Amino acid sequence: MSDEHVEQEEQREEQEVDDRLLRLAADFDNYKKRAARERQEYIAFANERLLKELLPILDDLERALDAAEQHEEGQLEDGVRLVYRSLASLLERQGVQQIPTDGKFDPHVHEALLAQPSEDAETGAVIDVVQKGYKIGDRVVRPARVIVAE
């Protein structure tokens, strides 16, 4: 085999490798685009499902507001309680849990707004909750805002 023939064979092999690499890069790019599109579709589907569950709660709230306009305090209170229970139930079904605030301050799930002297509680204990905190699984959505004993 001549040197020229060997050189042509090497160039052909290099071209094949280059072609395979280009195809692989194109396939990977297509995969990334498809995965991103599927992720967006999943997010849209999840948002739509949550919205469908929120709409009846919005209806209940509207009925409570109608009762408030007509000065029907008993119905207003019942309506607000119904909306609260409905919303709390929806959040629970979605895996949302309230962060416990009894006991010791935990900087991973609590946000201390104030340290206050307390005769009843030991140092570092949560003595009051300013705003409830929530988490989904182990992920904190909003930390509980608390007052801590010093």
TIFIGU-486581 format. One record per residue (C-alpha): x, y, z; residue in one letter. Coordinates in Angstrom, 1 decimal. Layout:
% residues N
       xx       yy       zz   aa
        X        Y        Z    A
...
END
This chain:
% residues 150
       xx       yy       zz   aa
      0.0      0.0      0.0    M
      1.4      3.4     -0.9    S
      1.8      6.3      1.4    D
     -0.9      8.2     -0.5    E
     -3.4      5.4     -0.1    H
     -2.7      5.2      3.7    V
     -3.1      9.0      4.0    E
     -6.4      8.9      2.1    Q
     -7.6      6.1      4.4    E
     -6.7      8.1      7.5    E
     -8.5     11.1      6.2    Q
    -11.6      9.0      5.4    R
    -11.5      7.6      9.0    E
    -11.1     11.1     10.5    E
    -14.0     12.3      8.4    Q
    -16.2      9.4      9.7    E
    -15.2     10.3     13.3    V
    -16.0     13.9     12.7    D
    -19.4     13.0     11.2    D
    -20.2     10.8     14.1    R
    -19.3     13.5     16.6    L
    -21.4     16.0     14.7    L
    -24.4     13.6     14.7    R
    -23.9     12.9     18.4    L
    -23.7     16.7     19.2    A
    -26.9     17.2     17.2    A
    -28.7     14.3     18.9    D
    -27.7     15.7     22.3    F
    -28.9     19.2     21.4    D
    -32.2     17.7     20.3    N
    -32.5     15.8     23.5    Y
    -31.9     19.0     25.6    K
    -34.6     20.8     23.6    K
    -37.0     18.0     24.0    R
    -36.3     17.6     27.7    A
    -36.8     21.4     28.2    A
    -40.1     21.3     26.3    R
    -41.3     18.3     28.3    E
    -40.4     20.1     31.6    R
    -42.4     23.2     30.5    Q
    -45.4     21.0     29.6    E
    -45.2     19.3     33.0    Y
    -45.1     22.6     34.8    I
    -48.0     23.9     32.8    A
    -50.0     20.7     33.6    F
    -49.2     20.9     37.3    A
    -50.2     24.6     37.4    N
    -53.5     23.8     35.6    E
    -54.3     21.0     38.1    R
    -53.6     23.3     41.0    L
    -55.7     26.1     39.5    L
    -58.6     23.7     39.0    K
    -58.4     22.9     42.7    E
    -58.2     26.6     43.7    L
    -61.2     27.7     41.7    L
    -63.9     26.2     44.1    P
    -62.1     27.9     47.0    I
    -62.4     31.2     45.1    L
    -66.1     30.5     44.6    D
    -66.5     30.0     48.4    D
    -64.7     33.2     49.1    L
    -66.9     35.1     46.7    E
    -70.0     33.7     48.5    R
    -68.5     34.8     51.8    A
    -68.0     38.3     50.4    L
    -71.6     38.4     49.2    D
    -72.8     37.5     52.7    A
    -70.6     40.3     54.1    A
    -72.2     42.9     51.8    E
    -75.6     41.8     53.0    Q
    -74.4     42.2     56.7    H
    -75.0     38.5     57.4    E
    -72.2     38.1     60.0    E
    -73.0     34.5     60.9    G
    -72.9     33.5     57.2    Q
    -69.7     35.5     56.7    L
    -67.9     33.7     59.5    E
    -69.1     30.3     58.2    D
    -68.0     31.3     54.7    G
    -64.5     32.4     55.8    V
    -64.1     29.2     57.9    R
    -65.2     27.1     54.9    L
    -62.6     28.9     52.7    V
    -59.9     28.4     55.3    Y
    -60.7     24.6     55.6    R
    -60.8     24.2     51.9    S
    -57.5     26.0     51.3    L
    -55.8     24.1     54.2    A
    -57.1     20.8     52.8    S
    -55.9     21.6     49.3    L
    -52.4     22.5     50.6    L
    -52.3     19.4     52.6    E
    -53.2     17.3     49.5    R
    -50.4     19.0     47.7    Q
    -47.9     17.9     50.4    G
    -47.6     21.2     52.2    V
    -47.0     20.9     55.9    Q
    -47.0     23.5     58.7    Q
    -43.6     23.9     60.4    I
    -43.8     23.0     64.1    P
    -43.0     25.9     66.4    T
    -43.2     24.2     69.7    D
    -39.9     23.7     71.4    G
    -36.4     24.9     70.6    K
    -35.5     27.4     67.9    F
    -34.3     25.7     64.7    D
    -32.5     28.1     62.3    P
    -33.2     25.7     59.4    H
    -37.0     26.2     59.6    V
    -37.4     29.2     61.9    H
    -36.6     32.9     61.4    E
    -36.1     34.7     64.7    A
    -37.6     38.2     64.6    L
    -37.0     39.0     68.2    L
    -35.4     37.6     71.4    A
    -37.4     38.4     74.5    Q
    -36.9     37.6     78.2    P
    -39.2     34.9     79.4    S
    -39.7     33.5     82.9    E
    -41.8     30.6     81.6    D
    -39.5     29.3     78.8    A
    -35.8     28.3     78.7    E
    -33.3     30.2     76.6    T
    -33.7     29.4     72.9    G
    -37.3     28.2     73.1    A
    -39.9     29.6     70.7    V
    -42.4     31.6     72.8    I
    -44.5     33.2     70.1    D
    -45.3     32.8     66.4    V
    -45.6     35.9     64.3    V
    -46.1     34.1     61.0    Q
    -46.6     30.4     60.4    K
    -44.0     28.6     58.2    G
    -44.6     25.9     55.7    Y
    -42.6     23.2     53.9    K
    -43.1     20.6     51.2    I
    -41.3     17.5     52.2    G
    -38.0     18.6     53.6    D
    -37.9     21.8     51.5    R
    -38.9     25.0     53.4    V
    -41.3     27.1     51.4    V
    -41.5     29.9     54.0    R
    -39.7     29.7     57.4    P
    -41.8     30.3     60.5    A
    -41.2     33.8     61.9    R
    -40.9     33.5     65.6    V
    -40.1     35.2     68.9    I
    -37.4     33.4     70.9    V
    -36.8     33.4     74.7    A
    -33.4     34.8     75.7    E
END
